[in-house]
Amino acid sequence: MTWIEAYKRFWQNAFKMRGRARRKEYWIPQLVNTVIGQIIELFFTMSGGAKRFAVAMDGEAIINYGNLIWLLLILIPTFTVTARRLQDININGWWAILPIFGWYIVLGTMIAILMIPGVEEYLSDPDRLTTALTTSTIAGITLVIMSIVFFVFSVLDSNPRPNKYGDDPKKDERYLYQGEM
């Protein structure tokens, strides 16, 4: 499978949860989508008139509308290819919700909290601030550990035999099947 074929499969199977995705089918789109996101960021930065939102505490805008549109565009295909990648190593694909949507939920919540009027006044109480920081820290550490676990899952080799999610996507390439043809 070439890089182009892997990226085409990413879009062709954008709404397919069934089946399996080998490592190349997962990692090539991750790389290409990251490069495209960086190009969008560069374009908006160089244009100077980039409309930005999600202002951080220090007044620095952290994301532009171009990247937001790109992230929303690739959200579902990224989820489904992650699900198929997990199914390739015989793990239920619905676990893909955690690494993808977990970060969106945490970041969305933080952005929403920063935009809610009166939050600064509410957090001026040291006990409330300590609770908020502790909760945020625990959530962040949990997401980092979860991301490491899912990274390990994504680099594991395919289950070399058919599993309940489908046939081995590398069946024609494995030495294992050479005697069965």
Disulfide bonds with the S-S distance in Angstrom:
none
